[in-house]
């Protein structure tokens, strides 16, 4: 039985958005095509005076990798950590223990929520994780939790 997460509808809405942005990009590129060609010719002429037989060719690459060019979050997004009723600071300002505990918490979350099962119900193990001294800088409780994750 497939578990519904609610992301199926969001994914299709995201794909629809990508297609609309791609169409818009292509329309803008088509309108600007004459100007792009003229700028390419003029820049090539100028470059050719210094470097004979060189040219400039701007390719707007409208449809390629559109999903990588759209940013749904602010560029200055931060991962903050701290006590619930105290100061929250960026992960870069946390100590080694806090950062490693966050790493293990994230790995545990991934293993619990994203784990795939074989037909017989046993977990699929698709990845290999290599960590040198994984328990270093961890609180004893965090070490036990890391062992459970592994």
C-alpha positions in Angstrom: 0.0 0.0 0.0 1.5 3.3 -1.0 1.6 6.0 1.6 0.4 9.4 0.4 2.5 12.3 1.7 0.7 15.1 0.1 3.7 15.9 -2.0 2.2 14.3 -5.1 0.0 17.3 -5.8 2.8 19.8 -5.0 5.1 18.0 -7.3 2.7 18.3 -10.2 2.1 21.9 -9.4 5.9 22.4 -9.4 6.2 20.7 -12.8 3.4 22.9 -14.2 5.3 26.0 -12.8 8.5 24.8 -14.5 6.8 24.4 -17.8 5.2 27.8 -17.6 8.6 29.4 -16.8 10.2 27.5 -19.6 7.6 28.8 -22.1 8.1 32.4 -20.8 11.9 32.1 -21.1 11.5 30.9 -24.7 9.2 33.7 -25.5 11.6 36.3 -24.0 14.6 34.7 -25.8 12.7 34.7 -29.1 11.9 38.4 -28.7 15.5 39.2 -27.8 17.1 36.9 -30.5 17.7 39.7 -33.0 19.4 41.8 -30.4 21.4 38.9 -29.1 22.7 38.1 -32.6 23.6 41.8 -33.1 25.5 42.0 -29.8 27.3 38.7 -30.6 28.4 40.2 -34.0 29.6 43.5 -32.5 31.5 41.8 -29.6 33.0 39.3 -32.0 34.1 42.2 -34.3 35.8 43.9 -31.3 37.4 40.8 -29.9 38.6 39.9 -33.5 40.6 43.1 -33.5 42.7 41.8 -30.6 42.4 38.1 -31.2 41.9 37.3 -34.9 39.3 34.7 -35.8 37.8 34.7 -32.3 34.1 35.2 -31.8 31.6 35.6 -29.0 28.4 33.6 -28.9 25.9 34.1 -26.1 23.6 31.1 -25.7 20.6 31.9 -23.4 20.0 28.2 -22.8 16.4 28.8 -22.1 15.1 25.3 -21.5 18.2 23.6 -20.1 18.2 23.0 -16.3 15.3 25.3 -15.6 14.6 23.5 -12.3 18.1 24.4 -11.1 17.7 28.1 -11.9 14.5 28.7 -9.9 15.1 29.5 -6.2 12.1 29.0 -4.0 13.9 30.3 -0.9 15.8 33.4 -0.1 19.5 33.4 -0.9 20.4 34.1 2.7 18.5 31.2 4.3 20.1 29.9 7.5 20.1 26.8 9.5 19.8 27.9 13.1 20.2 25.9 16.3 19.9 26.7 20.0 17.7 26.3 23.0 14.0 26.7 22.5 13.8 29.7 24.8 17.2 31.1 24.2 19.5 32.4 21.5 19.5 30.6 18.1 22.8 30.9 16.2 23.8 29.6 12.8 25.2 26.0 12.5 28.6 27.5 11.6 28.8 29.0 15.1 27.9 25.8 16.9 30.5 23.5 18.5 31.6 20.2 17.0 29.3 18.2 19.3 26.2 20.2 18.3 27.1 19.9 14.6 27.8 16.2 14.7 24.6 15.6 16.7 22.7 17.5 14.0 24.4 15.3 11.4 23.3 12.1 13.2 19.8 13.5 13.8 19.5 14.2 10.1 20.8 10.7 9.2 18.3 9.2 11.6 15.5 11.2 10.1 16.4 10.1 6.6 16.7 6.5 7.6 13.3 6.6 9.4 11.3 8.6 6.9 12.9 7.7 3.5 13.7 4.1 4.0 12.6 1.9 1.2 11.4 -1.7 1.7 12.0 -4.8 -0.3 9.0 -7.0 -1.2 9.6 -9.1 1.9 9.5 -6.0 4.1 13.3 -5.8 4.8 14.9 -2.4 4.3 16.8 -1.6 1.1 20.3 -0.4 1.8 21.2 1.7 -1.2 23.9 3.9 0.2 27.3 3.5 1.8 28.3 6.0 4.5 32.0 6.3 5.5 32.8 8.3 8.6 36.1 8.4 10.4 35.7 8.4 14.2 31.9 9.0 14.0 31.6 9.2 17.8 34.3 12.0 18.2 33.0 15.1 20.0 29.6 13.5 20.8 27.9 13.5 24.1 27.5 9.9 25.5 23.7 10.0 24.8 24.4 11.1 21.2 26.9 8.3 20.8 24.2 5.7 21.7 21.8 7.4 19.3 24.4 7.3 16.5 24.9 3.6 17.2 21.2 3.1 16.9 21.1 5.0 13.6 23.9 2.8 12.2 
